Amino acid sequence: MEKDSRVFIAGEETSIGTALFKQCTEEGYTHVVGSAGKSVDLTNPAAVERFFSQFNPEYIFLVAGKAGGILANQKYPADLMIDNLLVACNVIRSSFRCGAKKLFYLASSCSYPRDCPQPMKEKHLLTGALEPTNEAYAVAKIAGIKLCQAYRQQYGANFIVGIPANVFGPLDDFSEDNSHVIAALLRRMHEAGFAGADVFEVWGTGNPRREFIYVDDLASASIFLMNHYDGSEPINIGTGENVSISELARTIKEVTNYNGKISFDASKPDGMPIKVLDTSKIRDLGWSANASLRRGIELTYEWLKIQR
């Protein structure tokens, strides 16, 4: 991207979209717009087409679409699936129609099979059954991956795909229904501390292992890939660091200064037993994460306390 390139962030209102917008402007890109600032309904094909014809973006970061943790995926699978399908179809199609130079589509590590070899390599996509607790969302994200590849195959479009580890950070969704694990644990443990609760319950056994990436690092990686990667295959974005849910809960207990006992409800679903990315490709290109998991959690909690 040139500093005066027309850059569109589809999903500016999201945590990653906000971080992307901030980093792009800080790095000197002078023509950056977001879907929120232009009030573009990305699920409406006519609205998306109209915006693209007016702004004519050259580079598009597609980070929009509804997301959520296990509870949200169980309660709202149709909403999650249709929103992500519509957004991907509308933005990817309009990007091609307007002659965009490049599009970066942010997929999800949920796209990998439930029983995927670990760490998960890009070649493992579509080699097995998906995790049932997030299948609808995963299918929509896979459709976005395949649509980017289809436009590349048929038209030579330079549409690339990044697959991130579990993302967290300020402006995350901290609601009871939709929050992912770090946001949920931070909010609930913060509230439990104020309430003086003696016991804090965590869903599942605590055994599953996860890899997390702080939102500013994901924004950095997204810009890096837009400038340095043109491959047809998706590329993983992660830190190389993974923890069990029980270890994560203990770290959050320390950060929030919660004094009670942590218990695990094994009757609740765990999700995938382990989800860790092989990030050798992006490391070989020259990118690595900056924030440690604990530092990212500390920064996120500092932001959360101001909001509360």
N, C-alpha and C positions, 0 to 999 in steps of 0.2 A: 504494500500500500504506500502511495505517496502521501506526504503530509496534507495535501489539499484534495485527496481522493474523497469522493462522496461515500460515506460509510453509514450503513443502516444497522441498528441493533434491534432485532425483532425479539422483544421480551425485555425491554429496558426496565420495566417495572419489577422484574424479578431480582433476587439477590445477585445472581451472576450478571444479569444485564446492567444493573447499577454499577457493579464493580468494573465491568467492561467499559461503560461509558466514561467513568472516572479515569481509568487508566489510559484510554484513547486520548482524551483531552489533555491529560498530564503529559503524554508523550508527544503532544504537538499536532495531533490530527485536528484540522480546523473545520471540517464539514461532516460532523457526526450528528445523526439524529436517531431518535428512538421511537418505538411504536407508542409508548405512553405519551411522550411530548406531542406527538401528532394525532393522538386519539384514534389510532388505527385499530379496528376490530379485526384481528388476524384470523378469526374463524369465518369471516365474511369475505368470500372471493371477490366480490365487486369492490369492496372497500380496499382490499389489498391491491388489486389491479389499479385502482384509481390512484392510490398513494405512489405506487411504483412508476406510473406514467408521469406523475408530477415531479417526484424527487429524482428519479432515474439513478438509483444507487449503483455504485460500481462494486462495492464489497459489502457482503451481508453476513452478519453473525446471527444465526438462527438459534436462540437459546430460550424461546418462548414455549409455552405449553404447561398445562396443569401437572402437578406432581404431588406425592404424598408418601407417608410411611405405610406400614402394614395395615393399620386401621383404615386409612383412607382408601387403600387399594381393595380392601374387603368390602367397604361400604359403598364406594362410588366407582366401580370398575368401568361402567359404561361412560360416565362423565370423563374420566381420565383418558379413556381410549378415543372417544370421538373428538375431544378437544385437541389432542396431540395429532390425530390424523388430519383434521381440518387445517390446523396451523401449518403442518409440514407440507401438505399438498398445495395450499394457497401460496405460501412464501416461496417454495422451491419452484413452482411453475411460473410465478411472476418474475422471479429472479432470472429465469431463462428467457422469458419473453422480452424483458427489458434489456437483454444483452449484458447482464452483469459479468464482470471479469472473474469474480470468484465468490463462492458461498462456503461458509463454515457451519456445519450442522452439528449441534451438540446432542449426542445420543445418551445412552445410559448403560451402566454396567449390568442392569437388570436384563439387558438383551442377551447375556450369556446363559447357557444352559445351567439348570440347577446343579447338576453333578459334573460340572466342568472341571477338567484338570486344573490344578493350581500351581503357580499363578496363571491367570487366564490370558491366553495369547489371542491376538486378533483372528487367527486362523480357526479358533474354536467356535466362532459364531455359527449358529444353526447346525450344530453337530449333536444336539440332544434336546430333551424336553425342557421347557422353562419352569421356573419356580412358580407353583400355583398361586401363591399369595400376591404376586404382582404380574400375572400373565397378561392381562388386558393392556396394561401400561406398556409392558415389554414388547408386545406385538406391534403396538403403534410406533414405538421408537425404532423397531426393526424395519417397519414399512418406510420410515423416513430415511434410514440408511440405504435401503434398496432403491428408493426413488432417486436419491443422489447418484447412485451407481448407474441407474438406468439412463438418466440424462447424460451422464458421462459417456456411456456406451453408445447411445443413439446419436447424440449431438456433439460429443466432445466437450461438454460443459465442465469447467474446473470447479466441481463441487466436492468438498472434502468433509470428512466425518471425524469427530473426536469422541472418544468414550471415556468419561471421567469416573474416578472413584466417587464414593459418596461425598457430596458437597455440603459444606456447612459454613456459617458465618453470619455477620450482621444482616438484617433485613430478611433472614430466613423466615419461614412460616412456623411460628411458635404456637399455633392454635392446637386445641385438644384433638381435633379430628384429623388434621392434615400434616402435622409435624413429623419430620424424620427423627431418627433416634437421638442425635446430639441435641437438637433444638428441644425435643420433648423432655429429655432428661434434665437439661439446664433449667427449663421453665418449672418443671414439677419439683425438682430438688430445691430450687430457689423458694418456691411457695411452701414446701414442706419445712424448710428451715424457719421461715417466718411463723408458721403454724405450730412449731415445736413438736412435729410428728416424730415419734420414736422409731418408726419403721417406714422404710421407703421401698415400695414394690416395683420390680422391673419385670416386664413381659419376657417370657421364655426362660430357658435354662441358664443363660449367660455365657454359653459355650461358643456360639457362632463367632467367627472372626471377620472383621471388616477393615477395609482401607478407607481413609477419609482424606479429603483435600480441602484446604481453606479456600474460601471463595476468591480472594485476591490472587492466589496462586493459579487457580483455574482461569481467571481472566488473563493473567500473564501468559499462560500456556496457549490460550486461544489466539491471542494476538501473535504470539511466536509462530504458531502453526499457519496462520493466515499468511505470514511472510516467508515461511521456510519449508512448507510441505505442500506437495501437489499430487500425492499418491491417490490411487483409486481405492485402496483398502483403508478401512478405519484405523485410527491410531489411538492407543490407550494413553490416558493422562492421569498420573497418580504420583504418589510420594515414595513408594517402596516400603512404607511403614504400615504394619497392621496390628490390630489389638483385638482381644476378645471383648464381647459386650460387658462381661464382668469387670475386666480391666478398665474399660471405658467408664463404667459407672463409678469405679473407685477414683479415677482421675477427676471426674466431675464433682464427686463428693469433696475432694480436696480443694478444688477451685472455688466451689460455692461455700465452703466451710460448713457443710451440713454435718451435724453431730450424731444423727441417728444410725440405725442399722439398715443395711441393704438386704432385701430378700428377693428371691426369684420365683416367679409363678410359672412352673413348668407346664401347666395346662394351656398356656397361651402359645401361639405359634412362634417359632424361631426365625422363619424365613430360610434363605439359603444357608447351609451349614458353614460355608466359607466363601468369601468373595474378595479376592485379591488380584490385582492386575499385574501383568508383566509389562513394565514400562521401559523396556530396553530400547525400543525404537525411538521414542521421544528423547531419551537420555543420549542416545547416539547422535541425534541431531543437535544436541547442545543445550537442552533445557532441563532444569531440575527445580523442584519446589523450594521455597524459601522458609515458610513457617512450619515449625514442628506441630504435631497434633496438640500438645499441651498449650503452646503459645496461641494457636488458633482458638482453642477453647477459651483461654483467658481473654482474648480480644473480643470474642463473641459475648462472653458473660459481662464484660464491661459495658458493651453496647446495650445488652438486655436490661441491666440494672438501671440505666438511664431511662429506658422506655417504661419501666415499671414504677 
